Amino acid sequence: MCSALPKHKWSWKYDKCKYCYTQSKIRKHKHKGSGLCLSCYDKIRAKKPKRQEQLKQQHKKWYTKVKDTKEYKEYTKQIGKHWRKNSNQYKAYLKKQYLRLSFKRFILNQKNKTGILNLKRSIDALKFRCDECDKNCLVQTPINTEIESSVRKLQIFKKVLKQICIQNCG
């Protein structure tokens, strides 16, 4: 019967992992074999083409057994419908998307100066300089300064403005 591993040793032959040089003896850094810890051993093993082919076959077998069935597809459709109707997260997501769309229309209208949309320009609206484009133009936002949620709206507005400036100028 062999004696216990000495405290100062990581394994019988090695003081640390050959690949990542760790000396930890817990969880994923335990000695696996060939002087490698468990995580490094798995990384090297996963790179081999034979192993990659095995994983592809295993995933394909699992997919046809579980996700390719009619029951699963119907179940996911049902869950999706329920989530879209009843979820507060989805409602918040839609609200944010509508904000982005309205801001995008506002910015494009202002940049093109076409006047297609009848937008109300108020004195209380926030104004700031566009840092993204070379023109450094003054941009007026449709956001009122008195509204409590104006900070969040301004962040969304700046993101949309940045995307449009990158598309048009860059």
MOWOJO-V676930 format. One record per residue. N is the residue number from 0. SS is DSSP state (~ for helix, > for strand, _ for the rest). Layout:
BEGIN
N_SS ; N_SS
END
This chain:
BEGIN
0__ ; 1__ ; 2__ ; 3__ ; 4__ ; 5__ ; 6__ ; 7__ ; 8__ ; 9__ ; 10__ ; 11__ ; 12__ ; 13__ ; 14__ ; 15__ ; 16__ ; 17__ ; 18__ ; 19__ ; 20__ ; 21__ ; 22__ ; 23__ ; 24__ ; 25__ ; 26_~ ; 27_~ ; 28_~ ; 29__ ; 30_> ; 31_> ; 32_> ; 33__ ; 34__ ; 35_> ; 36_> ; 37_~ ; 38_~ ; 39_~ ; 40_~ ; 41_~ ; 42_~ ; 43_~ ; 44_~ ; 45_~ ; 46_~ ; 47__ ; 48_~ ; 49_~ ; 50_~ ; 51_~ ; 52_~ ; 53_~ ; 54_~ ; 55_~ ; 56_~ ; 57_~ ; 58_~ ; 59_~ ; 60_~ ; 61_~ ; 62_~ ; 63_~ ; 64_~ ; 65__ ; 66__ ; 67__ ; 68__ ; 69_~ ; 70_~ ; 71_~ ; 72_~ ; 73_~ ; 74_~ ; 75_~ ; 76_~ ; 77_~ ; 78_~ ; 79_~ ; 80_~ ; 81_~ ; 82_~ ; 83_~ ; 84_~ ; 85_~ ; 86__ ; 87_~ ; 88_~ ; 89_~ ; 90_~ ; 91_~ ; 92_~ ; 93_~ ; 94_~ ; 95_~ ; 96_~ ; 97_~ ; 98_~ ; 99_~ ; 100_~ ; 101_~ ; 102_~ ; 103_~ ; 104_~ ; 105_~ ; 106_~ ; 107_~ ; 108_~ ; 109_~ ; 110_~ ; 111_~ ; 112__ ; 113__ ; 114__ ; 115__ ; 116__ ; 117__ ; 118__ ; 119__ ; 120__ ; 121__ ; 122__ ; 123__ ; 124_> ; 125_> ; 126_> ; 127_> ; 128_> ; 129__ ; 130__ ; 131__ ; 132__ ; 133__ ; 134__ ; 135__ ; 136__ ; 137_> ; 138_> ; 139_> ; 140_> ; 141_> ; 142_> ; 143_> ; 144__ ; 145__ ; 146__ ; 147__ ; 148__ ; 149_~ ; 150_~ ; 151_~ ; 152_~ ; 153_~ ; 154_~ ; 155_~ ; 156_~ ; 157_~ ; 158_~ ; 159_~ ; 160_~ ; 161_~ ; 162_~ ; 163_~ ; 164_~ ; 165_~ ; 166_~ ; 167_~ ; 168_~ ; 169__
END
